[in-house]
Amino acid sequence: MDVLSQALAKSRQTISAYEDYADRYDAIVRHVPNEREQASLKRLVAIAGTSGRVLEVGSGAGYDADFLEGLGVKVRRTDATKRFLELQAARGKHGELLDLLTDDLGGPYDAVLALAVLIHVPRDQTDQVLAKIAGSLRPGGALLVSMRNGDGETSGNYHTVLWRRDDFAARLEAAGLILLRDDFNIGRNTEEWNTFLAVKPA
């Protein structure tokens, strides 16, 4: 099996697990971003512009998109998990099926939002995915992305790749993006996260 086939197999396994877990996830996740998350999203909008167009990959239940739309931007909600899109549709929100590994992202967008999503991209596909995201941004456009902090990866139902802060920052720069800021926080189950805000050179 070649590298891409292995990556797609891991991705399909993760998506399948989310299909089964989506309703439970929707029940336990915050429906309004916390203050730290709101501050990050506001910084993204400050770059995108209040009439900007944002691509959200891995929208999940869609509550970050709700918050962004409340700030005036237009959000293209996407996810690789059909059940998440169904949950959004049930509350009148339109989302589209999109696979980061295989699909064209379209664009150009004023910003891309990818919170707790690229953790499921296999390490050997990360550069390609970041290059694809960078290519979908307009000059001066921004990427807000959060990654699990640490070493190695986890298998099981959800294939998760951990990155050290400096290592992932280097991947962003290799994709042609300029890192503006990064923030560290402790999430649920004492998981460590780094959130990066980067821009495409104007």
Beta strands, then each sheet from edge to edge (+ up, - down):
strand 1: 53-56
strand 2: 74-79
strand 3: 95-97
strand 4: 109-115
strand 5: 137-148
strand 6: 153-154
strand 7: 160-161
strand 8: 178-186
strand 9: 192-199
sheet 1: 3+ 2+ 1+ 4+ 5+ 9- 8+
sheet 2: 6+ 7-
end
